[in-house]
Amino acid sequence: MAKKEKWVNFVKKLGVGTLLKEALLEHMADFPIEEGSNYTKWLSGKLECWGSASLAGANEGNSRTIGYPVSFVGAKPRVFTQLYRNAATLGVNVTIVVDESASTGNGFSVFHTSTAGIAVLCHWEAKGRWK
């Protein structure tokens, strides 16, 4: 019997009112089953990973691979990034780029577009599947 079915059967057997049982079952559609350092696995098979990485130097075309704390399976995960930089980089045109062609279920390739030797911080989140 699947883990979700066990939970559903448990809730149905609870000695509580019908409205409470229905509310519990409605919110049990998906829930975290494992949480670790920078990742959450969901019962449905969804996997969320996140982290930060420093990108320093003149990185245009010079990508860096960032590994996920847990590997994704199936289709490549979707990666979302946010650029953080300090005041010293103001006036420098810079963007974070994820190199989709070099990304896998184990990590993604990223670089910033500035030709100037600067340091930026890339916060990232990836969403995909673990099963």
Phi and psi in degrees as GROMACS dihedral restraints (atoms count N, CA, C in turn):
[ dihedral_restraints ]
;  ai    aj    ak    al  type     phi  dphi    fc
    3     4     5     6     1   -66.1    20    10
    4     5     6     7     1   154.7    20    10
    6     7     8     9     1   -58.1    20    10
    7     8     9    10     1   -41.6    20    10
    9    10    11    12     1   -63.6    20    10
   10    11    12    13     1   -42.5    20    10
   12    13    14    15     1   -61.1    20    10
   13    14    15    16     1   -38.2    20    10
   15    16    17    18     1   -62.1    20    10
   16    17    18    19     1   -42.7    20    10
   18    19    20    21     1   -65.2    20    10
   19    20    21    22     1   -42.6    20    10
   21    22    23    24     1   -61.7    20    10
   22    23    24    25     1   -45.4    20    10
   24    25    26    27     1   -62.9    20    10
   25    26    27    28     1   -38.8    20    10
   27    28    29    30     1   -61.4    20    10
   28    29    30    31     1   -47.0    20    10
   30    31    32    33     1   -63.4    20    10
   31    32    33    34     1   -40.8    20    10
   33    34    35    36     1   -63.1    20    10
   34    35    36    37     1   -29.2    20    10
   36    37    38    39     1   -87.3    20    10
   37    38    39    40     1    -8.4    20    10
   39    40    41    42     1   -61.1    20    10
   40    41    42    43     1   144.0    20    10
   42    43    44    45     1   -84.8    20    10
   43    44    45    46     1    55.7    20    10
   45    46    47    48     1  -125.6    20    10
   46    47    48    49     1   168.9    20    10
   48    49    50    51     1   -66.6    20    10
   49    50    51    52     1   160.7    20    10
   51    52    53    54     1   -59.6    20    10
   52    53    54    55     1   -41.3    20    10
   54    55    56    57     1   -62.9    20    10
   55    56    57    58     1   -41.2    20    10
   57    58    59    60     1   -66.6    20    10
   58    59    60    61     1   -42.0    20    10
   60    61    62    63     1   -60.2    20    10
   61    62    63    64     1   -45.4    20    10
   63    64    65    66     1   -62.6    20    10
   64    65    66    67     1   -40.0    20    10
   66    67    68    69     1   -65.1    20    10
   67    68    69    70     1   -43.4    20    10
   69    70    71    72     1   -62.1    20    10
   70    71    72    73     1   -46.0    20    10
   72    73    74    75     1   -64.4    20    10
   73    74    75    76     1   -37.1    20    10
   75    76    77    78     1   -62.9    20    10
   76    77    78    79     1   -39.4    20    10
   78    79    80    81     1   -87.2    20    10
   79    80    81    82     1    -3.8    20    10
   81    82    83    84     1   -92.7    20    10
   82    83    84    85     1     5.9    20    10
   84    85    86    87     1   -52.2    20    10
   85    86    87    88     1   -39.4    20    10
   87    88    89    90     1  -152.7    20    10
   88    89    90    91     1   139.3    20    10
   90    91    92    93     1  -154.8    20    10
   91    92    93    94     1   156.5    20    10
   93    94    95    96     1   -65.1    20    10
   94    95    96    97     1   136.8    20    10
   96    97    98    99     1  -114.4    20    10
   97    98    99   100     1   -14.3    20    10
   99   100   101   102     1  -154.0    20    10
  100   101   102   103     1   131.0    20    10
  102   103   104   105     1  -129.5    20    10
  103   104   105   106     1   133.9    20    10
  105   106   107   108     1  -137.5    20    10
  106   107   108   109     1  -164.5    20    10
  108   109   110   111     1   -70.0    20    10
  109   110   111   112     1   105.8    20    10
  111   112   113   114     1    70.8    20    10
  112   113   114   115     1    29.2    20    10
  114   115   116   117     1  -157.2    20    10
  115   116   117   118     1   156.7    20    10
  117   118   119   120     1  -139.1    20    10
  118   119   120   121     1   127.9    20    10
  120   121   122   123     1  -100.9    20    10
  121   122   123   124     1   135.7    20    10
  123   124   125   126     1  -107.8    20    10
  124   125   126   127     1   153.0    20    10
  126   127   128   129     1   -53.6    20    10
  127   128   129   130     1   -38.2    20    10
  129   130   131   132     1   -67.7    20    10
  130   131   132   133     1   -13.3    20    10
  132   133   134   135     1   106.5    20    10
  133   134   135   136     1    -5.2    20    10
  135   136   137   138     1   -69.1    20    10
  136   137   138   139     1   143.5    20    10
  138   139   140   141     1  -130.7    20    10
  139   140   141   142     1   131.4    20    10
  141   142   143   144     1  -121.5    20    10
  142   143   144   145     1   128.2    20    10
  144   145   146   147     1  -127.4    20    10
  145   146   147   148     1   153.7    20    10
  147   148   149   150     1  -154.8    20    10
  148   149   150   151     1   163.3    20    10
  150   151   152   153     1   176.1    20    10
  151   152   153   154     1  -170.4    20    10
  153   154   155   156     1  -137.4    20    10
  154   155   156   157     1   150.6    20    10
  156   157   158   159     1  -146.9    20    10
  157   158   159   160     1   142.0    20    10
  159   160   161   162     1   -89.2    20    10
  160   161   162   163     1   134.5    20    10
  162   163   164   165     1  -118.8    20    10
  163   164   165   166     1   111.0    20    10
  165   166   167   168     1  -119.1    20    10
  166   167   168   169     1   154.7    20    10
  168   169   170   171     1    92.3    20    10
  169   170   171   172     1  -169.8    20    10
  171   172   173   174     1   -88.8    20    10
  172   173   174   175     1    96.4    20    10
  174   175   176   177     1   -98.3    20    10
  175   176   177   178     1     4.1    20    10
  177   178   179   180     1   -58.4    20    10
  178   179   180   181     1   118.6    20    10
  180   181   182   183     1    77.3    20    10
  181   182   183   184     1    -0.8    20    10
  183   184   185   186     1  -109.8    20    10
  184   185   186   187     1    85.3    20    10
  186   187   188   189     1   -79.1    20    10
  187   188   189   190     1   159.7    20    10
  189   190   191   192     1  -124.5    20    10
  190   191   192   193     1   138.1    20    10
  192   193   194   195     1   -95.6    20    10
  193   194   195   196     1   129.9    20    10
  195   196   197   198     1  -112.9    20    10
  196   197   198   199     1   122.9    20    10
  198   199   200   201     1   -84.7    20    10
  199   200   201   202     1   145.9    20    10
  201   202   203   204     1   -81.9    20    10
  202   203   204   205     1   149.6    20    10
  204   205   206   207     1   -68.0    20    10
  205   206   207   208     1   -24.9    20    10
  207   208   209   210     1  -138.2    20    10
  208   209   210   211     1   138.9    20    10
  210   211   212   213     1   -75.6    20    10
  211   212   213   214     1   145.7    20    10
  213   214   215   216     1   -91.7    20    10
  214   215   216   217     1   155.7    20    10
  216   217   218   219     1  -121.3    20    10
  217   218   219   220     1   161.5    20    10
  219   220   221   222     1    74.4    20    10
  220   221   222   223     1  -139.0    20    10
  222   223   224   225     1   -61.8    20    10
  223   224   225   226     1   149.7    20    10
  225   226   227   228     1   -58.4    20    10
  226   227   228   229     1   143.6    20    10
  228   229   230   231     1   -70.9    20    10
  229   230   231   232     1   159.7    20    10
  231   232   233   234     1   -86.1    20    10
  232   233   234   235     1   131.3    20    10
  234   235   236   237     1  -112.7    20    10
  235   236   237   238     1   130.6    20    10
  237   238   239   240     1  -116.6    20    10
  238   239   240   241     1   136.1    20    10
  240   241   242   243     1  -126.6    20    10
  241   242   243   244     1   155.6    20    10
  243   244   245   246     1  -136.5    20    10
  244   245   246   247     1   128.2    20    10
  246   247   248   249     1   -90.1    20    10
  247   248   249   250     1   130.1    20    10
  249   250   251   252     1  -123.1    20    10
  250   251   252   253     1   136.3    20    10
  252   253   254   255     1  -146.5    20    10
  253   254   255   256     1   162.7    20    10
  255   256   257   258     1   -94.9    20    10
  256   257   258   259     1   174.8    20    10
  258   259   260   261     1   -62.1    20    10
  259   260   261   262     1   -26.6    20    10
  261   262   263   264     1   -64.5    20    10
  262   263   264   265     1   -19.5    20    10
  264   265   266   267     1   -98.3    20    10
  265   266   267   268     1     2.4    20    10
  267   268   269   270     1   -63.6    20    10
  268   269   270   271     1   140.3    20    10
  270   271   272   273     1    91.3    20    10
  271   272   273   274     1   -11.1    20    10
  273   274   275   276     1   -98.1    20    10
  274   275   276   277     1   123.9    20    10
  276   277   278   279     1   -76.3    20    10
  277   278   279   280     1   116.7    20    10
  279   280   281   282     1  -142.9    20    10
  280   281   282   283     1   141.8    20    10
  282   283   284   285     1  -138.3    20    10
  283   284   285   286     1   148.8    20    10
  285   286   287   288     1   -92.0    20    10
  286   287   288   289     1   132.4    20    10
  288   289   290   291     1  -125.1    20    10
  289   290   291   292     1   128.2    20    10
  291   292   293   294     1   -93.0    20    10
  292   293   294   295     1   123.7    20    10
  294   295   296   297     1   -85.5    20    10
  295   296   297   298     1    93.1    20    10
  297   298   299   300     1   -57.4    20    10
  298   299   300   301     1   -37.5    20    10
  300   301   302   303     1   -67.4    20    10
  301   302   303   304     1   -25.1    20    10
  303   304   305   306     1  -102.9    20    10
  304   305   306   307     1     6.2    20    10
  306   307   308   309     1   -93.4    20    10
  307   308   309   310     1   149.1    20    10
  309   310   311   312     1  -136.7    20    10
  310   311   312   313     1  -172.9    20    10
  312   313   314   315     1   -74.8    20    10
  313   314   315   316     1    -8.2    20    10
  315   316   317   318     1  -100.8    20    10
  316   317   318   319     1   -15.7    20    10
  318   319   320   321     1   177.2    20    10
  319   320   321   322     1   175.8    20    10
  321   322   323   324     1  -132.4    20    10
  322   323   324   325     1   156.4    20    10
  324   325   326   327     1  -103.6    20    10
  325   326   327   328     1   134.0    20    10
  327   328   329   330     1  -144.0    20    10
  328   329   330   331     1   150.2    20    10
  330   331   332   333     1  -151.5    20    10
  331   332   333   334     1   163.4    20    10
  333   334   335   336     1  -104.2    20    10
  334   335   336   337     1   155.7    20    10
  336   337   338   339     1   -90.8    20    10
  337   338   339   340     1     0.6    20    10
  339   340   341   342     1   -76.4    20    10
  340   341   342   343     1   138.3    20    10
  342   343   344   345     1   -87.1    20    10
  343   344   345   346     1    -9.1    20    10
  345   346   347   348     1   -80.3    20    10
  346   347   348   349     1   149.0    20    10
  348   349   350   351     1   -78.4    20    10
  349   350   351   352     1    84.1    20    10
  351   352   353   354     1  -122.8    20    10
  352   353   354   355     1   165.9    20    10
  354   355   356   357     1  -116.7    20    10
  355   356   357   358     1   131.9    20    10
  357   358   359   360     1  -132.1    20    10
  358   359   360   361     1   161.7    20    10
  360   361   362   363     1  -112.0    20    10
  361   362   363   364     1   130.7    20    10
  363   364   365   366     1  -110.7    20    10
  364   365   366   367     1   112.2    20    10
  366   367   368   369     1   -90.3    20    10
  367   368   369   370     1   137.7    20    10
  369   370   371   372     1  -138.3    20    10
  370   371   372   373     1   156.2    20    10
  372   373   374   375     1  -142.1    20    10
  373   374   375   376     1   136.2    20    10
  375   376   377   378     1  -124.1    20    10
  376   377   378   379     1   138.7    20    10
  378   379   380   381     1  -129.2    20    10
  379   380   381   382     1   131.2    20    10
  381   382   383   384     1  -167.0    20    10
  382   383   384   385     1  -142.6    20    10
  384   385   386   387     1  -127.9    20    10
  385   386   387   388     1   145.4    20    10
  387   388   389   390     1  -105.9    20    10
  388   389   390   391     1   -14.1    20    10
